[in-house]
Each structure stands twice: as structure tokens, then as C-alpha cells.
């Protein structure tokens, strides 16, 4: 939802970082002819995954621990467990006993976490909207929620459409809007659920707010990854078809020219009585000495050579067209890869 994020790694700076730095570097890696096709994709995925891991870790560190992590409890902890954890921390972090220069701030943060988690109403607000929701005294309202949701996804939908315009971005547009729809469904499911749908054994301290925050920070990186790989995997069938037809047209011209030469040569032999080897058969008859290779046999051999050369071009064009059939499997592989691709960028606040 809107209102999330806010540190230096998020917002407009993060978005332009992906647009003007990450995307050009990925395009450089995927430039045709720089590496083999499979290696190019592997290098691009490796670069995106490494960058995503670094930026995600930095963003998590900048956000700091949430209230559950600060007290060392989980979402399922009862008030008694929370009180015990707070008492233990307050004794060790009290400014009278803690020599740290930030002892007062640390103690206040623990006290604030305790006050929020002990109040069930505040606890629910914190789970849904984070610390900003507590400070703004926010409450979950379906009308407000869906209005904010509509603004956020309408904004990103328009931006995704503009950034994926063009024939080469057809697959990227499909992947991007598929991800946007999946994110929308997940966010509605997470925010409208009465209980946190995240599995406690895997994410014991994660709140609904943090889950939605991660989805939102993932999408700009996901979109730019789709743009880079979609452009690289694009195959222009119309261009290849034109090239194939032109090659076939040139082949037909060569065949017709050689056949015409064979026809002229044959007619010359019949008219002048010249043997296949070029020697006159009748003494005193007009001599017609054909040039080397101008015999029907030579012309047929020439035709064969031209057909072989032309077939090489045709086969190359056909191979490129057939290669496009792997697009579906390539897109499936891309979807599998993008699950592990997490990066930080956030525009709408």
C-alpha cells in the first residue's frame, strides 16, 4: 500500500537507479554477439541476483528490527511472554546499567515496542501499517484500503505500459503485468485476512506490513529485469520472413538465369553441330567454340553450386525462425528465475 518505504534505498532514487544504471548494464551483458546466448542469460541473471541480494540486505539493515525482533518474540507470543522478554531487556538496556552512548534511545525503542505489542488494538494496527500507522493512529478501513490500492496499481500499471511500449517489449509487457496481477492478489489476500497468512515456522516475526513492503520493493526491479531479458529474447519473425523470401527470390533468379544459359547453349549445339567437348563435328562448318563452362554440363554444375550457396542462406533464415519456437520454454525459465530475483526500488509513496 501507499505510505511504505521512505529510506534512501527506496523511492525515486531507487527507481532511477534501476532505470539508468542497472538496465543499461544488463543490456550491455545481453548485447548480441558479446557472449554465447546461454552464457549471456546466465551472466545477466547472476548480475541481477547479486545486486538484488546486496540491495535487499542494505535496505533491511537500514529499516532495522521490527518490534517483535527487538523484543525477541514472535507474532504468536502471548502477553506473558512479551512481558518477560521486555523485563529482561529493560534491565540490561536501562541507561543506569548500559554504558552505550545510545542507551537512552535503545531503552525507549524497547519500551515503545512493549507498549504497542501489549495493546491488542495497537498490535493489530502495527501488523497492518507499521510504525507509521501507529503514529498516524490509522485503522484498517476497506474503502480507504481499496482506494489506495487502486491508486498504487493504476500508477504502476500506466508506468509499466509506457516503459514496455514497442514491438520488442511484447513479452516483457506480458511478464510485467502478470507480476503486477500476482502482486495485487497477494496484497489483497494479506491485508484482508483476519490473521497473518505468512507461515509462522518460516516467518515468525514478519508482519503483514513487511510482506507488502517487500512485494512493492520487488516490483520495480522485476519490471526492469523483464524489460532487459524480454528485449534480448525477442525474435522479429516479420524481418526473418522477409529475409527468407528475398533469399528464395534470389535463388529463383539464379535458377532462371542458369536454365536460360543452358537452353541457349543447347540450341547452339543443335544449330551448329558442336559436340559436348566444344570441337566441330563437320569439317568446314562454322566454328562455335563455347567458353569454358558454357557447356550444358558446366551450366548444370554452376546451377548446383548456386543452389548450394543459396540454400545455405535459406537454411540460416529457417533456423532462426524455428528458434523462436523455444520462446515458451524460455519464458517459463524466466518465470522460475524471477522468483529468486529480489531488489530494492520504490516510487509511489
Buried (B, 14 or more C-beta within 10 A) or exposed (E): BEBBBEBEBBBEEBBEBBBEEBBEBBBEBBEEEEBEEEEBBBBBBEBBBEBBBEBBEBBBEEBEBBBBBBBBBBBEBEEEBBBBBBEEBBEEBBBEEBEEEEBEEBBEBBBBBBEBBEBEEBBBBBBBBBBEBBEEEBEBEEEEBEEBBEEBBEEBBEBBEEBBEEEBBEBBBBBBBEBBEEBBEBBEEBBEEEEBEBEEEEBBBBBBBBBBBBBBBBBBBBBBBBBBBBBBBBBEEEEBEEBBEEBBEBBEEBBEBBEEBBEEBEEBBEEBEBEEEBEBEEEEEEEEEBEEEBBBEBBEEBBEEBBEEBEEBBEBBBEBBEEBEEEEEBBEBBEEBBEEBBBBBBBBE
